[in-house]
Amino acid sequence: MKYLCLVYSDEKKLHSLPESPDDAECMAYAKKLAGQGRMIAGEALQPVETAATVRVRDGKVSVTDGPFAETKEQLAGFYLAEAKDLDEAIQIAAGIPPARVGSIEVRPIRELQPG
Amino acid sequence: MTGGAAGERAVNASPEDRVREAVDAAYRNESRRVLATLIRLLGDFELAEEALHDAFAAALDRWQRDGVPANPRAWLVSAGRFRAIDRIRRRARQDRSLEKLAEEIETTTGPVQPEDDKAVPDDRLRLVFTCCHPALPADAQVALTLREVCGLTTEEIARAFLSPAPTVAQRIVRAKRKIREARIPYETPSPGDLPERLDGVLRVIYLVFNEGYSASAGDSVTRPDLSGEAIRLGRLVVELLPEPEASGLLALMLLHESRRAARTTPEGDIVLLEDQDRSLWDRGLIAEGGALVEGALRSGRIGPYTLQAAISAVHAEAPTAEETDWNQIVGLYGLLARIVPSPVVELNRAVAVAMRDGPEAGLKLVDALLARGELEDYHLAHAARADFFRRLGREQEARASYEHAIALARQGPEKRFLMRRLAELAR
């Protein structure tokens, strides 16, 4: 089963706390998961100030700046992982280095039903 | 004459009646175990519950014809599994993908073997851990545990927690959906996760106990015996997973329960520990609780439930309030404060110190606690202060502290108790 691990963190603190992970550590973890065949995809995101929000209403596209909602913690990256159940997914999430400064939301993937 | 009539009835009991009785007995004694195993075999709560009902319906019919089986539990599990496969096959006519599921269950689980009985305790423990999974909301953990592990009906749970039945039903439905969709495993946690996950299970049990224990008298008549259910759950966990803290929690509940008859007046007013009629305490529960505490303390892995139970046991051993070993209680609260730093624990320690060294010493500690600002809104901190002032003969300050405590207290019986104390001052 696939789980999306969403990495949330206060962007201002993500890279500035003593326990903040560096890129090398994050890359090493992704590589370790890949080695176990549990990594499907994963990326880090640019800060929210680079975001654009897109909506389509009555066929008209509108674009606004910034993220959808102002929150204390921002989406900083994601891992799409393969796990046999929620406990295994939680174990994967607990190993994601920014879990030490932010939080990881674990969401099961819903398979779309064709037709 | 009466005896003859009863005997006659037994002889004349129709075979149908006797089978019905056997099915009823199997339901009472085995249904939770059968359900736990079916959930493991079928991998789905809803399907397992349907299968459980199907199995009992089949038993009524088949036991009539073939006689009551030697091992009713194994028979029920086997019948439930067959019916579930049947049900999935029937649904598969509409939804092809289900055929694979039916085959999977059929081939991976195989027919039920007698030796599967050994797996039953594990199945029940799996069920407890799944119902108390930390990914489920706390109120759902409680409702699901009472429903699936204890077999309480949704209506009974709703009445116990003074919630509308549809709210409880929805909580349970959502929890089951989450178990299925997020794939919360039906497994005992790995040894590394066990201490933390066991904490979660014990927290649910203690919550159920407290809900039953602190229910005021007026309501308790209509409530199912939640404390009793919690103690049953506690016994189940101790039996399946003899960890010191599980024993500690069971001991704590038994020792509290031993004082139930003495802790309120018939009108539902609180009677303080020091004023309780100790002849009303249940000696059997005290002996059982005391033995469990000793075992847990000997393990060397001492947790907060064990320490609270030990404190309760010291009280239980004292023939009168005056003869309480306050020195030991002060020491135990000190240990507890080190394991779980909490101002409430420190407040309790201060009260024990006051009993050992006099009210002046207690007052000093509570004032220091209040100065830290953490217990400012906690009515029992002000009630303790009021009591110290009263014992020191400082009536004005006692009065002000009681009034402060009354303003902060929320439970009816507690408010009434404090008001009584305030009225006694005037005399």
Interface residues (C-beta under 8 A of the other chain):
Chain A: M1 K84 D85 L86 D87 I90 P108 R110
Chain B: H133 A135 E181 A182 R183 I184 P185 E187 P189 D193
